[in-house]
Amino acid sequence: MQRISHINPGLWALAGAVATTLGCSSGGNDSLPTSAPTSLERIADEGFTNAGAVAVSPDGETFYVLAYDESLQPTVFSLDVASKTLEAMHSGAPILYPSDVATSCDGETLFVADMGSAAAETEIGSSDEMQNMPRAGGIYLLSASGGTPSKLDATGISAASGVVVSDDCEALFVSGWTDGGAPAVFKLPLAGGTSSVIHEGAPLVNPGGIHVDASNVSWVMDFAARGEEGEGSLFAITASGDVSPALTGVGMGRAGAVSLVPGGLTAIVPATDGESKAFLIVANTESGAKEIIDQPELQSPTGVAAARNAPVMAIATEDAIYTATFE
């Protein structure tokens, strides 16, 4: 298991608004860690390629990974942490471009965000007419035991880039695009139905991963939004739709990601600099303090997630999956 070393190059700006808008725990379990993880262990690096988002079962014993199989089919994998065994749960249609994954609070259901496909981007069927048709994305439901995904009725969402279950386990928060093509953050019931728009349009440009705290404040990664430190931003969006930049100049991988640690308070963002050097950005949501954790082994980091009820986090890179633990 590899120890994490710390540096503080001061490359990113952390807005003071974080301390006032995001200072809440994610779960209220006082036994869970509220500081950054201290050790990483690589537990999978074969059987998949181009890994993106990752989710953790509530008990921390299973990771769920969005990646591609050896035939380059989009695949949802399960990874047993103890045995380090990777298994494909589902590959291919109806999922087209999976971008994020979350678990239900009971651990029995996965929610998979799908970006869909643009015209002529993905082969669908055998005719030229079908191959050139765009396909809408959305949210798919998949049993934690595997099977065929079913699409969740999510009226008003044309494509989903991020998905997370609320802290109270009663709703889904989704980042993506409206039917009119505007970037937005949505809220909808776990059972689906008509989504409500929390925030639509600027400063969002290309929203990615999302995490929600106990006050229903959404942390939303955005690949293209530009702030004082450059392109790549993390926004804090309150339940009433007020938006504050939390981090700017964040170099994200293919799937921008953010998660609070299991006990809340501390946010973790995987990032890279312009020369592919990997970091974990650690932000204290009460004080506004930040720290950059140097982790060169994390080449092209893409995903991060925390267990709801256990001191375990998962970190994904394009070619490896790591477990992050706490002392």
C-alpha positions as CSV (number, residue, x, y, z in Angstrom):
1,M,0.0,0.0,0.0
2,Q,1.4,3.4,-1.0
3,R,1.6,6.4,1.3
4,I,0.3,9.7,0.0
5,S,2.8,12.6,0.0
6,H,1.7,16.2,0.3
7,I,2.8,19.3,-1.6
8,N,1.2,22.8,-1.7
9,P,2.1,24.5,-5.0
10,G,-0.8,27.0,-4.8
11,L,-2.0,26.3,-8.3
12,W,-5.7,26.6,-7.7
13,A,-8.0,29.3,-6.3
14,L,-10.5,28.2,-3.6
15,A,-13.4,30.6,-3.2
16,G,-14.3,31.7,0.3
17,A,-18.0,30.9,-0.6
18,V,-17.2,27.3,0.0
19,A,-17.0,27.7,3.7
20,T,-20.4,29.3,4.0
21,T,-22.3,27.3,1.4
22,L,-20.9,23.8,1.7
23,G,-20.0,23.4,5.4
24,C,-22.0,20.3,6.0
25,S,-21.3,16.6,6.6
26,S,-22.5,14.1,4.0
27,G,-23.8,11.5,6.4
28,G,-23.7,12.4,10.1
29,N,-21.9,9.3,11.2
30,D,-19.3,10.6,13.7
31,S,-17.2,7.4,13.4
32,L,-16.4,8.1,9.7
33,P,-13.3,10.1,8.7
34,T,-13.6,13.7,7.8
35,S,-10.0,14.3,6.6
36,A,-8.3,13.2,3.4
37,P,-7.3,9.5,2.8
38,T,-3.8,8.6,3.7
39,S,-3.0,5.5,1.7
40,L,-3.7,4.2,-1.8
41,E,-3.6,0.6,-3.0
42,R,-4.0,-0.5,-6.6
43,I,-6.6,-3.3,-6.8
44,A,-7.3,-3.7,-10.5
45,D,-5.5,-2.9,-13.7
46,E,-6.6,-5.7,-16.2
47,G,-9.7,-6.6,-18.0
48,F,-10.9,-3.1,-18.9
49,T,-9.7,0.0,-20.6
50,N,-10.6,3.8,-20.5
51,A,-12.1,3.6,-17.0
52,G,-14.1,6.7,-16.0
53,A,-16.5,7.1,-13.1
54,V,-16.6,4.9,-10.1
55,A,-19.1,4.3,-7.2
56,V,-18.8,2.5,-3.9
57,S,-21.3,0.2,-2.2
58,P,-22.6,1.6,1.1
59,D,-20.5,-0.9,3.1
60,G,-17.4,-0.2,1.1
61,E,-16.9,-3.8,0.0
62,T,-17.7,-3.4,-3.8
63,F,-16.6,-0.8,-6.3
64,Y,-18.7,-0.2,-9.5
65,V,-16.6,1.0,-12.5
66,L,-17.7,2.5,-15.8
67,A,-15.2,1.4,-18.4
68,Y,-14.9,-0.4,-21.7
69,D,-14.3,-4.2,-22.2
70,E,-11.8,-5.8,-24.5
71,S,-14.3,-5.4,-27.4
72,L,-14.5,-1.7,-26.6
73,Q,-18.1,-2.0,-25.5
74,P,-19.2,0.4,-22.7
75,T,-19.4,-1.8,-19.6
76,V,-20.4,-1.6,-16.0
77,F,-18.0,-3.6,-13.9
78,S,-18.2,-4.8,-10.3
79,L,-14.9,-5.0,-8.3
80,D,-14.8,-7.0,-5.0
81,V,-12.3,-5.0,-2.9
82,A,-11.2,-7.9,-0.6
83,S,-10.5,-10.4,-3.4
84,K,-9.7,-7.8,-6.1
85,T,-12.0,-9.7,-8.5
86,L,-13.4,-7.7,-11.4
87,E,-16.5,-8.9,-13.2
88,A,-18.6,-7.4,-16.0
89,M,-22.2,-6.7,-14.9
90,H,-23.5,-5.4,-18.3
91,S,-21.9,-4.5,-21.6
92,G,-23.3,-2.5,-24.6
93,A,-26.8,-1.4,-25.4
94,P,-28.9,0.2,-24.3
95,I,-26.1,2.2,-22.7
96,L,-24.2,4.3,-25.2
97,Y,-21.8,6.6,-23.4
98,P,-21.8,6.0,-19.7
99,S,-20.4,9.0,-17.8
100,D,-21.2,8.5,-14.1
101,V,-22.6,5.9,-11.7
102,A,-24.1,6.1,-8.2
103,T,-25.5,3.5,-5.7
104,S,-28.8,3.6,-3.9
105,C,-28.6,3.9,-0.1
106,D,-29.5,0.2,0.3
107,G,-26.8,-0.8,-2.2
108,E,-29.3,-2.8,-4.4
109,T,-29.5,-0.4,-7.4
110,L,-27.1,1.4,-9.6
111,F,-27.9,4.6,-11.3
112,V,-25.9,5.1,-14.5
113,A,-25.7,8.5,-16.3
114,D,-25.5,8.2,-20.1
115,M,-24.5,11.0,-22.4
116,G,-26.2,9.4,-25.4
117,S,-24.7,9.9,-28.9
118,A,-24.6,12.5,-31.5
119,A,-25.5,11.8,-35.2
120,A,-23.0,9.4,-36.9
121,E,-21.1,9.0,-33.6
122,T,-22.1,5.5,-32.6
123,E,-23.2,2.6,-34.8
124,I,-26.8,1.6,-33.9
125,G,-28.4,-1.2,-35.9
126,S,-27.4,-2.1,-39.4
127,S,-28.8,0.5,-41.7
128,D,-27.2,3.8,-42.6
129,E,-30.3,5.6,-41.5
130,M,-30.1,4.2,-38.1
131,Q,-26.3,4.7,-37.8
132,N,-26.7,8.4,-38.5
133,M,-29.5,9.0,-35.9
134,P,-28.6,10.7,-32.7
135,R,-29.7,9.0,-29.5
136,A,-30.7,10.7,-26.3
137,G,-29.0,9.8,-23.1
138,G,-30.5,9.8,-19.6
139,I,-30.4,7.7,-16.4
140,Y,-30.4,3.9,-16.4
141,L,-31.2,1.6,-13.5
142,L,-29.1,-1.6,-13.1
143,S,-29.5,-4.2,-10.3
144,A,-26.3,-4.5,-8.2
145,S,-26.5,-8.2,-9.0
146,G,-26.4,-7.5,-12.7
147,G,-28.8,-7.9,-15.6
148,T,-30.2,-5.6,-18.2
149,P,-30.4,-1.9,-17.5
150,S,-33.8,-0.1,-17.7
151,K,-34.2,3.5,-18.5
152,L,-35.5,5.8,-15.7
153,D,-38.2,8.2,-16.7
154,A,-36.5,11.5,-16.3
155,T,-38.6,14.1,-18.2
156,G,-36.7,17.2,-19.2
157,I,-33.2,15.7,-19.2
158,S,-31.8,15.0,-22.7
159,A,-28.4,13.8,-21.6
160,A,-26.9,13.0,-18.2
161,S,-23.2,13.6,-17.3
162,G,-23.3,13.2,-13.5
163,V,-25.7,11.5,-11.1
164,V,-25.7,11.1,-7.3
165,V,-28.3,10.1,-4.6
166,S,-29.1,12.7,-2.1
167,D,-27.9,12.5,1.5
168,D,-31.4,11.7,2.7
169,C,-31.7,8.9,0.1
170,E,-34.9,10.5,-1.3
171,A,-33.9,12.0,-4.6
172,L,-31.4,12.0,-7.5
173,F,-29.3,15.0,-8.4
174,V,-28.2,15.0,-12.1
175,S,-25.9,17.2,-14.1
176,G,-26.4,17.3,-17.8
177,W,-28.5,19.1,-20.4
178,T,-32.1,20.1,-20.8
179,D,-34.2,19.1,-23.8
180,G,-33.3,22.5,-25.2
181,G,-29.6,21.8,-25.0
182,A,-28.8,24.0,-22.0
183,P,-26.3,22.8,-19.4
184,A,-28.1,22.3,-16.1
185,V,-28.4,20.6,-12.7
186,F,-31.6,18.7,-12.0
187,K,-33.4,17.1,-9.1
188,L,-35.9,14.2,-9.5
189,P,-37.5,11.5,-7.4
190,L,-35.6,8.2,-7.1
191,A,-38.5,6.5,-8.9
192,G,-38.2,9.0,-11.8
193,G,-40.7,11.4,-13.3
194,T,-40.5,15.1,-14.2
195,S,-37.2,16.6,-13.2
196,S,-37.0,20.1,-11.6
197,V,-34.2,22.4,-12.7
198,I,-32.0,23.7,-9.9
199,H,-29.8,25.8,-12.2
200,E,-29.7,26.2,-15.9
201,G,-27.1,28.0,-18.2
202,A,-24.1,30.1,-17.3
203,P,-21.7,29.8,-15.6
204,L,-22.1,26.1,-16.5
205,V,-20.7,25.2,-19.9
206,N,-19.9,21.5,-19.9
207,P,-20.9,20.0,-16.6
208,G,-19.4,16.6,-15.4
209,G,-19.3,14.8,-12.1
210,I,-21.6,15.8,-9.2
211,H,-21.7,15.3,-5.5
212,V,-24.4,16.6,-3.0
213,D,-23.9,17.3,0.6
214,A,-26.3,17.1,3.6
215,S,-27.7,20.6,2.8
216,N,-28.5,19.6,-0.8
217,V,-25.7,21.8,-2.1
218,S,-24.5,20.4,-5.4
219,W,-20.8,20.3,-6.2
220,V,-20.5,20.2,-10.0
221,M,-17.4,19.8,-12.0
222,D,-17.2,21.6,-15.3
223,F,-14.6,20.9,-18.0
224,A,-15.0,24.1,-20.0
225,A,-16.0,26.8,-17.4
226,R,-13.2,29.3,-17.0
227,G,-12.3,31.1,-13.8
228,E,-9.5,33.3,-12.5
229,E,-7.0,30.4,-12.6
230,G,-8.1,29.1,-16.0
231,E,-10.3,26.5,-17.6
232,G,-11.9,23.7,-15.5
233,S,-14.1,24.6,-12.5
234,L,-15.8,23.2,-9.5
235,F,-19.1,25.0,-8.7
236,A,-21.2,25.0,-5.5
237,I,-24.9,25.3,-6.4
238,T,-27.4,25.7,-3.6
239,A,-30.8,24.1,-3.5
240,S,-32.2,27.5,-4.6
241,G,-29.9,27.7,-7.6
242,D,-27.3,30.2,-6.4
243,V,-23.9,29.4,-7.9
244,S,-20.4,30.0,-6.5
245,P,-17.1,29.0,-7.9
246,A,-15.3,26.7,-5.5
247,L,-12.2,25.8,-7.5
248,T,-10.9,27.1,-10.9
249,G,-8.1,26.1,-13.2
250,V,-8.7,22.4,-12.5
251,G,-7.2,20.0,-15.0
252,M,-9.7,17.2,-15.2
253,G,-9.5,13.8,-16.8
254,R,-12.0,12.4,-19.2
255,A,-14.6,12.2,-16.5
256,G,-14.4,15.1,-14.0
257,A,-15.2,13.9,-10.5
258,V,-15.7,15.2,-7.0
259,S,-16.7,13.5,-3.7
260,L,-16.7,14.3,0.0
261,V,-14.9,11.8,2.2
262,P,-17.2,9.3,4.0
263,G,-17.7,11.5,7.0
264,G,-18.2,14.7,5.0
265,L,-16.4,18.1,5.6
266,T,-13.5,17.4,3.2
267,A,-13.9,17.3,-0.6
268,I,-11.6,15.3,-2.9
269,V,-11.0,16.2,-6.6
270,P,-8.7,14.2,-8.8
271,A,-6.8,16.5,-11.2
272,T,-3.8,16.9,-13.4
273,D,-1.6,19.7,-14.5
274,G,-0.7,20.6,-18.1
275,E,2.1,17.9,-18.1
276,S,-0.1,15.0,-16.9
277,K,1.2,15.2,-13.3
278,A,-1.6,13.9,-11.1
279,F,-2.9,15.4,-7.8
280,L,-5.7,15.1,-5.4
281,I,-7.1,18.5,-4.5
282,V,-8.3,18.5,-0.9
283,A,-10.7,21.2,0.2
284,N,-12.1,21.8,3.7
285,T,-15.7,22.9,3.2
286,E,-15.9,24.8,6.5
287,S,-12.6,26.7,6.6
288,G,-12.1,27.1,2.9
289,A,-8.5,25.8,3.3
290,K,-7.1,23.6,0.4
291,E,-4.2,21.3,0.0
292,I,-2.7,19.6,-3.1
293,I,-1.8,16.0,-2.6
294,D,0.9,14.8,-5.0
295,Q,0.2,11.3,-6.3
296,P,2.3,10.6,-9.4
297,E,1.0,7.0,-9.7
298,L,-2.5,8.3,-10.6
299,Q,-1.9,8.7,-14.3
300,S,-4.9,10.3,-15.9
301,P,-7.3,10.2,-12.9
302,T,-10.9,10.1,-13.8
303,G,-13.2,9.2,-10.9
304,V,-13.6,9.3,-7.1
305,A,-16.3,8.1,-4.8
306,A,-16.8,7.4,-1.1
307,A,-18.7,4.7,0.8
308,R,-21.7,5.9,2.6
309,N,-21.2,3.8,5.7
310,A,-17.5,2.8,5.8
311,P,-14.1,4.5,5.8
312,V,-13.3,3.6,2.2
313,M,-13.0,5.6,-1.0
314,A,-12.4,4.5,-4.6
315,I,-10.2,6.4,-7.1
316,A,-10.2,5.5,-10.8
317,T,-7.6,6.3,-13.5
318,E,-8.0,5.3,-17.1
319,D,-6.1,2.1,-16.6
320,A,-6.3,1.3,-12.9
321,I,-8.6,1.3,-9.9
322,Y,-7.4,2.2,-6.4
323,T,-8.8,1.9,-2.9
324,A,-8.1,4.8,-0.6
325,T,-8.1,4.3,3.1
326,F,-7.7,6.3,6.3
327,E,-5.6,6.0,9.5
